[in-house]
Amino acid sequence: MTADTSTLSRAARFPSSQRKIRAPFVLDPSLCLYSPQENVDALSHPLIAEWITFISERWEPASDGRPRVALLVPCCKYKPYPVSREHRAINAALLAAGWRPTGGVETPSELLALLDEGEDPSVLDVSAWERDGIVLDRFVISEPLGVVPYPLVYRWDGRQSPATSYDDPGLFEARGTSVSPEHPAFTATPAASGGWKWGPGEREAYVVMHNRMAEVIAQTFRRVGGAYAGIGAWLSPGLTHRSFLAGSAQRDLDGIAKSRRGHDDRELPLIGVGDLDAPDIAIMPTQDDLDRARTELADRLTREGRGGSPGAVRAVYARGDGNDTPLGLPEALRALARWLDEAALRAGSSSAEVPA
């Protein structure tokens, strides 16, 4: 079977990538990564290599003596991350739960115009947040950057942050377009659906990139994890970001693959942070959290007259009711608020036990 690859050329894809970057930020064409192979190549890109060294070896949370909690959230299609519907929903839930920005990081004025009427501008504030003397540090799990502290989303080292400069749909096989026909290691084949099916070259590169991202995240939190009374992650089950974190037991629980098949039918293991020597990270939402969210969503849709049938609930749930993914549903975010309440309580208790 032959297929037209012209729409998959880098030149053809750049306009779509550029639309994902919101002003005043601009796309770096060298950071458009459309396949697993291009992701692996990016590990030697000077800016990416500089970032990974910085985050895994040098970055430190603020040392102001206050107890801290960490929250990891997924990266998203649009950059910078806070403008996405998903991040705005998460941040709005944090505001509703009483967390407030500490300030110190300027929000570009151009981004404020992207908010809905009446939306709190604080959802775009990337500074550390605080509640009752407890500090919340937010991080974004990202390929190819590994992990991005929220205060460094807009700017880093006096320049535009690489977190606002890239487009990386290249690790999502199900899209059918995450391939690079121009790449010398291209092995994908046309699928009956009209998209592309990864070959051994794509699968091997996926494993390399996946495991490297897990290593970067593990190395970062192995070094700074002691600053936090709790570390949680709010990630969709089955997707790549959750796979970066999941150890073997979590993979069994979530049905996440443990390996991919490369050349010569070799099974290549997928390693997550949970398999490495790193602090425990509470991965949420759990399946129970999601089941409860769907039940509560059905009740809400019925009350609102929108129909609570199983089909209607599935459709609204999949889209997050306008928030891109189920992670943005208010019914799901209650589980995150509960975890943060418990983590903050532990942080406060631990702080009280330490003499001043």
C-alpha positions as CSV (number, residue, x, y, z in Angstrom):
1,M,0.0,0.0,0.0
2,T,1.3,3.4,-0.9
3,A,0.3,6.7,0.7
4,D,0.7,10.4,0.1
5,T,3.2,11.7,2.7
6,S,3.2,15.4,1.5
7,T,0.9,16.5,4.3
8,L,3.4,15.0,6.8
9,S,6.4,17.1,5.7
10,R,7.8,19.5,8.2
11,A,7.0,22.5,6.0
12,A,3.4,21.4,5.7
13,R,3.1,21.0,9.5
14,F,4.7,24.2,10.6
15,P,1.5,26.5,10.2
16,S,-0.5,24.2,12.5
17,S,2.4,24.2,15.0
18,Q,2.6,28.0,14.9
19,R,-1.1,28.3,15.7
20,K,-0.6,26.4,19.0
21,I,1.8,29.0,20.4
22,R,0.1,32.1,21.8
23,A,1.5,35.6,21.5
24,P,3.8,37.1,22.7
25,F,5.6,33.8,22.4
26,V,6.9,32.3,19.2
27,L,7.5,28.8,17.9
28,D,11.1,27.5,17.5
29,P,10.9,25.4,14.3
30,S,13.8,23.3,15.5
31,L,11.6,22.1,18.4
32,C,8.7,20.7,16.3
33,L,8.9,17.0,17.0
34,Y,6.5,15.0,14.9
35,S,7.6,11.4,15.6
36,P,9.4,9.3,18.2
37,Q,12.6,9.5,16.2
38,E,12.5,13.3,16.2
39,N,11.9,13.2,20.0
40,V,15.1,11.1,20.5
41,D,17.0,13.5,18.2
42,A,15.8,16.4,20.4
43,L,17.7,15.0,23.4
44,S,20.9,16.3,21.8
45,H,19.3,19.7,20.8
46,P,21.4,22.3,22.7
47,L,18.4,24.0,24.3
48,I,16.8,20.7,25.4
49,A,20.1,19.3,26.6
50,E,20.7,22.5,28.6
51,W,17.2,22.4,30.1
52,I,17.4,18.7,31.1
53,T,20.8,19.3,32.8
54,F,19.4,22.3,34.6
55,I,16.2,20.7,35.8
56,S,17.7,17.4,36.9
57,E,20.9,18.7,38.4
58,R,20.5,22.4,39.5
59,W,16.9,23.6,39.9
60,E,15.7,24.0,43.5
61,P,12.4,25.0,45.1
62,A,12.4,28.2,47.1
63,S,13.8,27.6,50.6
64,D,11.7,30.0,52.7
65,G,11.1,27.6,55.5
66,R,7.4,27.1,54.7
67,P,6.0,23.5,54.3
68,R,5.4,22.6,50.6
69,V,3.3,20.3,48.5
70,A,4.0,19.4,44.8
71,L,1.5,18.8,42.1
72,L,2.4,17.5,38.6
73,V,0.0,18.1,35.7
74,P,0.2,17.2,32.0
75,C,1.5,19.4,29.2
76,C,-1.0,20.3,26.5
77,K,-1.4,21.2,22.9
78,Y,-1.5,25.0,23.3
79,K,1.4,26.9,24.8
80,P,2.0,28.4,27.2
81,Y,0.3,25.6,29.2
82,P,-1.9,27.9,31.5
83,V,-3.9,29.1,28.5
84,S,-5.3,25.7,27.8
85,R,-8.8,24.8,28.9
86,E,-7.5,21.9,31.0
87,H,-5.0,24.0,33.0
88,R,-7.4,26.8,33.5
89,A,-10.0,24.3,34.9
90,I,-7.4,22.8,37.2
91,N,-6.2,26.2,38.4
92,A,-9.8,27.5,38.8
93,A,-10.4,24.4,41.1
94,L,-7.4,25.3,43.1
95,L,-8.6,28.9,43.5
96,A,-12.0,27.6,44.6
97,A,-10.3,25.4,47.2
98,G,-8.6,28.5,48.7
99,W,-5.2,28.5,47.1
100,R,-3.9,31.9,46.1
101,P,-0.9,33.1,44.0
102,T,2.1,34.4,46.0
103,G,3.1,36.6,43.0
104,G,6.4,37.5,41.6
105,V,6.0,36.2,38.1
106,E,4.5,38.6,35.6
107,T,1.7,37.3,33.3
108,P,2.1,38.6,29.7
109,S,-0.8,41.0,29.0
110,E,-1.5,39.4,25.7
111,L,-2.6,36.2,27.4
112,L,-5.2,37.9,29.5
113,A,-7.2,38.6,26.3
114,L,-7.6,34.8,25.9
115,L,-9.7,34.4,29.0
116,D,-13.5,34.1,29.0
117,E,-15.6,37.0,30.3
118,G,-15.5,37.0,34.1
119,E,-12.7,34.4,34.3
120,D,-10.2,35.1,37.1
121,P,-6.9,36.2,35.7
122,S,-5.2,34.3,38.5
123,V,-5.6,31.1,36.5
124,L,-2.7,32.3,34.4
125,D,-0.5,33.1,37.4
126,V,2.5,30.8,37.3
127,S,4.0,31.8,40.7
128,A,3.9,29.4,43.6
129,W,0.5,29.3,45.3
130,E,-0.2,29.3,49.1
131,R,-3.0,28.5,51.5
132,D,-2.8,28.7,55.3
133,G,1.0,28.9,55.3
134,I,1.4,25.9,53.0
135,V,3.0,26.4,49.6
136,L,1.9,24.6,46.5
137,D,4.5,24.1,43.7
138,R,3.0,23.1,40.4
139,F,5.0,21.3,37.7
140,V,4.2,20.2,34.1
141,I,5.2,16.8,32.8
142,S,6.5,17.4,29.3
143,E,8.2,15.7,26.4
144,P,10.9,16.7,25.5
145,L,11.6,18.7,28.7
146,G,10.8,16.1,31.3
147,V,9.4,18.4,33.9
148,V,8.7,22.1,34.0
149,P,8.3,24.1,37.2
150,Y,5.3,26.4,36.7
151,P,7.2,29.6,37.5
152,L,9.5,28.8,34.5
153,V,6.7,28.3,32.0
154,Y,6.9,31.8,30.6
155,R,10.5,32.8,31.0
156,W,13.8,31.0,31.9
157,D,17.3,32.4,32.3
158,G,16.3,35.8,31.0
159,R,14.7,34.5,27.8
160,Q,11.5,32.9,26.4
161,S,11.2,29.5,28.1
162,P,11.5,26.4,25.9
163,A,8.2,25.4,27.5
164,T,6.5,28.0,25.2
165,S,8.6,27.3,22.2
166,Y,7.9,23.7,21.1
167,D,5.3,21.5,19.5
168,D,5.5,17.7,20.2
169,P,2.6,15.5,19.1
170,G,5.2,12.8,18.2
171,L,4.6,10.3,21.0
172,F,0.9,9.7,20.4
173,E,0.6,6.7,18.1
174,A,-3.2,6.7,18.1
175,R,-3.4,9.9,16.2
176,G,-2.1,8.1,13.1
177,T,0.0,11.1,12.1
178,S,2.9,10.9,14.6
179,V,5.5,9.8,12.0
180,S,8.3,11.5,10.0
181,P,8.6,10.1,6.5
182,E,11.6,12.3,6.0
183,H,13.5,10.7,8.9
184,P,16.1,8.1,7.9
185,A,14.8,5.7,10.6
186,F,11.2,5.9,9.4
187,T,9.5,2.5,9.4
188,A,5.8,3.3,9.7
189,T,3.2,1.7,7.3
190,P,-0.1,3.0,6.1
191,A,-3.1,1.9,8.1
192,A,-6.6,1.0,6.8
193,S,-8.0,4.0,8.7
194,G,-6.0,6.3,6.4
195,G,-3.4,7.1,9.1
196,W,-0.1,5.5,9.9
197,K,0.9,2.5,12.0
198,W,4.2,2.7,13.8
199,G,6.9,0.2,12.7
200,P,9.8,-1.1,14.8
201,G,11.8,2.1,14.3
202,E,9.0,4.3,15.8
203,R,8.4,1.8,18.6
204,E,12.1,1.6,19.6
205,A,12.4,5.4,19.6
206,Y,9.3,5.7,21.7
207,V,10.8,3.4,24.3
208,V,14.1,5.4,24.4
209,M,12.3,8.7,24.8
210,H,9.7,7.4,27.3
211,N,12.4,5.9,29.5
212,R,14.6,9.0,29.3
213,M,11.7,11.2,30.4
214,A,11.0,8.9,33.3
215,E,14.7,9.1,34.3
216,V,14.7,13.0,34.1
217,I,11.6,13.2,36.3
218,A,13.0,10.6,38.8
219,Q,16.4,12.3,39.0
220,T,14.7,15.7,39.6
221,F,12.5,14.6,42.4
222,R,15.1,12.3,43.9
223,R,17.1,15.5,44.4
224,V,14.3,17.9,45.6
225,G,11.6,15.6,46.8
226,G,12.6,16.0,50.4
227,A,11.3,19.6,50.2
228,Y,7.7,18.3,49.9
229,A,5.3,16.7,52.4
230,G,3.5,15.2,49.5
231,I,3.9,14.9,45.7
232,G,0.8,14.2,43.6
233,A,0.1,13.9,39.8
234,W,-3.1,14.7,38.1
235,L,-2.9,12.7,34.8
236,S,-5.3,10.9,32.5
237,P,-5.2,7.0,32.7
238,G,-3.6,5.3,29.8
239,L,-1.9,8.3,28.3
240,T,1.9,8.9,27.9
241,H,2.4,11.3,30.8
242,R,0.9,8.7,33.2
243,S,3.1,6.1,31.7
244,F,6.2,8.1,32.4
245,L,5.3,7.9,36.2
246,A,3.7,4.5,36.5
247,G,5.7,1.6,38.0
248,S,5.0,-2.0,37.2
249,A,2.1,-2.3,39.8
250,Q,0.5,0.9,38.6
251,R,0.7,-0.4,35.0
252,D,-1.2,-3.5,36.0
253,L,-3.8,-1.4,37.8
254,D,-4.3,1.0,34.9
255,G,-3.8,-1.4,32.0
256,I,-0.7,0.5,30.8
257,A,1.7,-1.3,28.4
258,K,4.9,-2.6,30.0
259,S,6.9,-2.9,26.7
260,R,6.9,-2.2,23.0
261,R,8.2,-4.5,20.3
262,G,11.2,-3.2,18.3
263,H,13.4,-4.6,15.6
264,D,13.7,-8.4,15.4
265,D,10.5,-8.6,17.6
266,R,12.5,-7.7,20.7
267,E,10.3,-6.7,23.7
268,L,11.7,-3.4,25.0
269,P,10.6,-2.6,28.6
270,L,8.9,0.7,29.4
271,I,10.3,2.1,32.7
272,G,8.4,4.6,34.8
273,V,9.4,6.8,37.8
274,G,7.8,4.2,40.1
275,D,10.4,1.6,38.9
276,L,13.2,3.9,39.8
277,D,14.7,5.2,43.1
278,A,12.5,8.2,43.5
279,P,10.0,9.6,46.1
280,D,6.5,8.3,46.0
281,I,4.2,10.2,43.7
282,A,0.4,9.8,44.2
283,I,-1.0,9.2,40.7
284,M,-4.6,10.5,40.3
285,P,-7.4,10.3,39.5
286,T,-7.9,6.7,40.4
287,Q,-10.4,4.5,38.7
288,D,-12.7,5.0,41.7
289,D,-12.4,8.7,41.4
290,L,-13.4,8.6,37.7
291,D,-16.3,6.2,38.3
292,R,-17.6,8.6,41.0
293,A,-17.1,11.6,38.7
294,R,-19.1,9.9,35.9
295,T,-22.0,9.2,38.4
296,E,-21.9,12.8,39.6
297,L,-21.7,14.1,36.0
298,A,-24.8,12.1,35.1
299,D,-26.7,13.7,38.0
300,R,-25.6,17.2,37.0
301,L,-26.5,16.7,33.3
302,T,-30.0,15.5,34.4
303,R,-30.4,18.5,36.7
304,E,-29.4,20.9,33.9
305,G,-31.8,19.2,31.5
306,R,-28.9,18.1,29.2
307,G,-29.7,14.4,29.4
308,G,-28.2,11.9,31.7
309,S,-28.2,8.8,29.4
310,P,-25.1,6.7,29.3
311,G,-24.3,7.9,25.8
312,A,-24.7,11.6,26.7
313,V,-22.5,11.1,29.8
314,R,-19.8,9.4,27.8
315,A,-19.7,12.2,25.2
316,V,-19.6,15.0,27.8
317,Y,-17.1,13.1,29.9
318,A,-14.7,12.5,27.0
319,R,-14.6,16.2,26.2
320,G,-14.3,17.2,29.8
321,D,-17.5,19.3,29.4
322,G,-15.6,21.9,27.4
323,N,-12.3,21.5,29.3
324,D,-10.5,19.3,26.7
325,T,-10.2,16.1,28.9
326,P,-11.9,14.5,31.9
327,L,-9.2,16.0,34.1
328,G,-10.9,19.3,33.8
329,L,-14.3,18.1,34.9
330,P,-15.4,19.7,38.2
331,E,-16.7,16.3,39.4
332,A,-13.2,14.8,38.8
333,L,-11.4,17.8,40.3
334,R,-13.1,17.2,43.7
335,A,-10.7,14.2,44.1
336,L,-7.7,16.5,43.5
337,A,-9.0,19.0,46.0
338,R,-9.4,16.2,48.6
339,W,-5.9,15.0,48.0
340,L,-4.5,18.5,48.3
341,D,-6.4,19.0,51.6
342,E,-4.9,15.9,53.0
343,A,-1.4,16.7,51.7
344,A,-1.6,20.2,53.2
345,L,-2.7,18.8,56.5
346,R,0.3,16.5,56.5
347,A,2.6,19.4,55.6
348,G,1.2,21.5,58.4
349,S,1.5,18.7,60.9
350,S,5.1,18.0,59.8
351,S,6.0,21.6,60.1
352,A,4.5,21.9,63.6
353,E,6.6,19.0,64.7
354,V,9.9,20.6,63.7
355,P,11.3,23.1,66.2
356,A,11.8,26.6,64.8
